[in-house]
Amino acid sequence: MTSNYALHEMLEVHEIAAFKTISLTKSKTMQALVSDPELVEILKQDVLLSTQQLQELGELLSNATVQEVGT
């Protein structure tokens, strides 16, 4: 299903996806550096959740069309 969004809405979704990508990279990197098992588990959960969220954002972006101004 295609949804119409304003340009600023699509740019905000792109910004969120960029931030989530950076956070995901940081969590994956930190897993190898920390020694506390509880913290490692928290980071693993964050990686799983962030991966799911990025997939959802990607689907949203691929199914969206930008609404033209004045329509």
C-alpha distances in whole Angstrom, upper triangle without the diagonal:
4,7,10,13,17,18,20,18,16,20,20,18,19,23,22,21,24,26,24,25,29,29,28,31,33,33,33,36,38,37,40,42,43,45,44,42,41,39,38,36,35,34,32,30,29,28,26,24,24,22,20,19,19,16,14,14,14,10,10,12,10,7,8,11,14,15,18,21,23,19
4,7,10,13,15,17,15,13,17,18,16,17,21,20,19,22,24,24,24,28,28,28,30,33,33,33,36,38,38,40,42,43,45,45,43,42,40,39,37,35,34,33,31,29,28,27,25,24,23,20,19,18,17,14,14,13,10,9,10,9,5,5,7,10,11,15,18,19,16
4,7,10,12,14,12,11,15,15,14,16,19,18,18,21,23,22,24,27,27,27,30,32,32,33,35,37,37,40,42,42,45,44,43,41,39,38,37,35,33,33,31,29,28,27,24,23,23,21,19,18,17,14,13,14,11,9,10,10,7,5,6,8,9,13,15,17,14
4,7,10,12,10,10,13,14,13,15,18,18,19,21,23,23,24,27,28,28,31,33,33,34,37,38,39,41,43,43,46,46,45,43,41,40,39,36,35,35,33,30,30,29,26,25,25,23,20,20,19,17,15,15,14,11,11,12,9,6,5,6,5,9,12,13,11
4,6,8,6,7,10,11,11,13,15,15,16,19,20,21,22,25,26,26,28,30,31,32,35,36,37,40,41,41,44,44,43,41,39,38,37,35,33,33,31,29,28,28,25,23,24,22,19,19,19,16,14,15,14,10,10,12,11,7,6,5,5,9,11,13,11
4,6,5,7,9,10,11,13,15,16,17,19,20,22,23,25,26,27,29,31,32,33,35,37,38,41,42,42,45,45,44,42,40,40,39,36,34,35,33,30,30,30,27,25,26,24,21,20,21,19,16,17,17,13,12,15,14,10,9,6,5,7,8,11,10
4,5,5,6,9,10,11,12,14,15,17,19,20,21,23,25,26,27,29,30,32,33,35,37,39,40,41,44,44,43,41,39,39,38,35,34,34,32,29,29,29,27,24,25,24,21,20,21,19,16,16,17,14,12,14,14,11,9,6,7,8,9,12,13
4,5,5,6,9,10,10,12,14,15,17,18,20,21,23,24,26,27,29,30,32,33,35,37,38,39,42,41,41,39,37,37,36,33,32,33,31,28,28,28,26,23,24,24,20,19,21,19,15,17,18,15,13,16,16,13,12,9,10,11,11,14,15
4,5,5,6,9,10,11,12,14,15,17,18,20,21,22,25,26,27,29,31,32,33,36,37,37,40,40,39,37,35,35,34,31,29,30,28,25,25,26,23,20,21,21,17,16,18,16,12,14,15,11,10,14,14,11,11,9,10,12,13,16,15
4,5,5,6,9,10,11,12,14,15,17,19,20,21,23,25,26,27,29,30,32,34,35,36,39,39,38,37,34,34,33,30,29,29,27,24,24,24,22,19,20,19,16,14,16,14,10,11,12,9,7,11,11,8,9,7,10,12,14,17,16
4,5,5,6,9,10,11,12,14,15,17,18,20,21,23,24,26,27,29,31,33,34,35,38,38,38,36,33,33,33,30,28,29,27,24,24,24,22,19,20,20,17,15,17,16,12,13,15,12,10,13,15,12,12,10,13,14,15,18,19
4,5,5,6,9,10,11,12,14,16,17,18,20,21,23,24,26,27,29,31,32,32,36,35,35,33,30,30,30,27,25,26,25,22,22,22,20,17,18,18,15,14,16,15,11,13,15,12,11,15,16,13,14,13,15,17,17,20,20
4,5,5,6,9,10,10,12,14,15,16,18,20,21,22,24,26,27,30,31,31,34,34,33,32,29,29,28,25,24,24,22,19,19,20,17,14,15,15,11,10,12,11,7,9,11,9,8,12,13,11,13,12,15,17,19,22,21
4,5,5,6,9,10,10,12,14,15,17,19,20,21,23,24,26,28,29,30,34,33,33,32,29,28,28,26,23,24,23,20,19,20,18,15,15,16,13,10,13,12,8,9,12,10,8,11,14,12,14,13,16,18,19,23,23
4,5,5,6,9,10,11,12,14,16,17,18,20,21,23,25,27,27,28,32,32,32,30,27,27,27,24,22,23,22,19,18,20,18,14,16,17,13,12,15,14,11,12,15,13,12,15,17,16,17,16,19,20,21,24,25
4,5,5,6,9,10,10,12,14,15,16,18,20,21,23,25,26,26,30,29,29,27,24,24,24,21,19,20,19,16,16,17,14,11,13,14,10,9,12,12,9,11,14,12,12,15,17,16,18,17,20,22,23,26,26
4,5,5,6,9,10,10,12,14,15,16,18,20,21,24,25,26,29,29,28,27,24,23,23,21,18,19,18,15,14,15,13,10,10,11,9,6,9,10,7,8,11,11,10,13,15,15,17,17,20,23,24,27,27
4,5,5,6,9,10,11,13,14,16,17,19,20,22,23,24,28,28,28,27,24,23,24,21,19,20,19,16,15,17,15,11,12,14,12,9,12,13,10,11,15,14,13,15,18,17,19,19,22,24,25,29,29
4,5,5,6,9,10,11,12,14,15,17,19,21,21,22,26,26,26,24,21,21,21,19,16,18,17,14,13,16,14,10,12,14,11,10,14,14,12,13,17,16,15,18,21,20,22,21,24,26,27,31,31
4,5,5,6,9,10,10,12,14,15,17,19,20,21,24,24,23,22,19,19,19,16,14,15,14,10,10,12,10,7,9,11,8,7,11,12,10,12,15,15,15,17,19,19,22,22,25,28,29,32,32
4,5,5,6,9,10,11,12,14,16,18,19,20,24,24,24,23,20,19,19,17,14,15,15,12,10,12,12,8,9,11,10,8,11,13,11,12,15,16,15,17,20,20,22,23,26,28,30,33,33
4,5,5,6,9,10,11,12,14,16,17,18,22,22,23,22,19,18,19,17,14,15,16,12,11,14,14,10,11,15,13,11,15,16,14,15,19,19,18,20,23,23,25,25,29,31,32,35,35
4,5,5,6,9,10,10,12,15,15,16,19,19,20,19,15,15,16,13,10,12,13,9,9,12,11,8,10,13,12,11,14,16,15,16,19,20,19,22,24,24,27,27,30,32,33,37,36
4,5,5,6,9,10,11,13,15,16,19,19,19,18,15,14,14,12,9,10,11,8,6,9,9,6,7,11,10,9,12,14,14,15,18,19,19,21,23,24,27,27,31,33,35,38,37
4,6,5,6,9,10,12,13,15,18,19,19,19,16,14,16,14,11,12,13,11,8,12,13,10,10,14,14,12,15,17,17,17,20,21,21,22,25,26,29,29,32,35,36,39,39
4,5,5,6,9,10,11,12,16,17,17,17,13,13,14,13,9,11,13,10,9,13,14,11,13,16,16,15,18,20,19,20,23,24,23,25,28,29,31,31,34,37,38,41,41
4,5,5,6,9,10,10,14,14,14,14,10,9,11,9,6,8,10,7,6,10,11,9,11,14,14,14,17,19,19,20,23,24,24,26,28,29,32,32,35,38,39,42,42
4,6,5,7,9,11,14,15,14,15,12,10,11,11,7,8,10,9,7,10,12,11,11,14,15,15,17,19,19,20,23,24,24,26,28,29,32,33,36,39,41,44,43
4,5,6,7,9,13,14,15,16,13,11,13,13,9,11,14,12,10,14,16,14,14,18,19,18,20,23,22,23,26,27,27,28,31,32,35,35,38,41,42,45,45
4,5,5,6,10,11,12,13,9,8,11,11,8,10,13,11,11,14,16,15,16,19,19,19,22,24,24,25,28,29,29,30,33,34,37,37,40,42,44,47,47
4,6,6,8,10,10,11,8,6,9,9,6,7,11,10,10,13,15,14,15,18,19,19,21,24,24,25,27,29,29,31,33,34,37,38,41,44,45,48,48
4,6,8,11,11,13,11,8,12,13,10,11,14,14,13,16,18,18,18,21,22,22,24,27,27,27,30,32,32,33,36,37,40,40,44,46,48,51,50
4,7,10,11,13,11,9,13,13,11,13,16,15,15,18,20,19,20,23,24,24,26,29,29,29,32,33,33,35,38,39,41,42,45,47,49,52,52
4,6,8,10,7,7,10,11,10,12,15,14,15,18,19,19,21,23,24,24,27,29,29,30,33,34,34,36,39,39,42,43,46,48,49,53,52
4,6,9,8,7,11,12,12,13,16,17,17,19,21,22,23,26,27,27,29,31,32,33,35,37,37,39,41,42,45,46,49,52,53,56,55
4,6,5,6,9,10,11,12,15,15,17,19,20,21,23,25,26,27,29,31,31,33,35,36,37,39,41,42,45,46,48,51,52,55,55
4,5,5,6,9,10,10,12,14,15,17,18,20,21,23,24,26,27,29,30,31,33,35,36,37,39,41,44,45,48,51,52,55,54
4,5,5,6,9,10,11,12,14,16,17,18,20,22,23,24,26,27,29,30,32,33,35,36,38,39,42,43,46,49,50,53,52
4,5,5,6,9,10,10,12,14,15,16,18,20,21,22,24,26,26,28,30,31,32,34,36,37,40,41,43,46,47,50,50
4,5,5,6,9,10,11,12,14,15,16,19,20,21,23,25,25,27,29,30,31,33,35,36,39,40,43,46,47,50,49
4,5,5,6,9,10,11,12,14,15,17,18,20,21,23,24,26,27,29,30,32,33,35,38,39,42,45,47,49,48
4,5,5,6,9,10,11,12,14,16,16,18,20,21,22,24,26,27,28,30,32,33,36,37,40,42,44,46,46
4,5,5,6,9,10,10,12,14,15,16,18,20,21,22,24,25,26,28,30,31,34,35,38,41,42,45,44
4,5,5,6,9,10,11,13,14,15,17,19,20,21,23,25,26,27,29,30,34,35,38,41,43,45,44
4,5,5,6,8,10,11,12,14,16,17,18,20,21,23,24,26,27,29,32,33,36,39,41,43,42
4,5,5,6,8,10,10,12,14,15,16,18,20,21,22,24,26,27,30,31,34,37,38,41,40
4,6,5,6,9,10,10,12,14,15,16,18,20,21,22,24,26,29,30,33,36,38,41,40
4,6,5,6,9,10,11,13,14,15,17,19,20,21,23,25,28,30,33,36,38,40,39
4,5,5,6,9,10,11,12,14,16,17,18,20,21,23,26,27,30,33,35,38,36
4,5,5,6,9,10,10,12,14,15,16,18,20,21,24,25,28,31,33,36,35
4,5,5,6,9,10,11,12,14,15,16,19,20,23,25,28,31,33,36,35
4,5,5,6,9,10,11,12,14,15,17,18,22,24,27,30,32,35,33
4,5,5,6,9,10,11,12,14,15,16,20,21,24,27,29,32,30
4,5,5,6,9,10,10,12,14,15,18,20,23,26,28,31,30
4,5,5,6,9,10,10,12,14,18,20,23,26,28,31,30
4,5,5,6,9,10,11,12,16,18,21,24,26,29,27
4,5,5,6,9,10,11,14,15,18,21,23,26,25
4,5,5,6,9,10,13,15,18,21,24,27,25
4,5,5,6,9,12,15,18,21,24,26,24
4,6,5,6,10,12,15,18,21,23,21
4,6,5,8,10,13,16,19,22,20
4,6,8,11,14,17,20,23,21
4,7,10,13,16,19,21,19
4,7,9,13,16,18,16
4,6,9,13,15,13
4,6,9,12,11
4,7,9,7
4,6,6
4,6
4
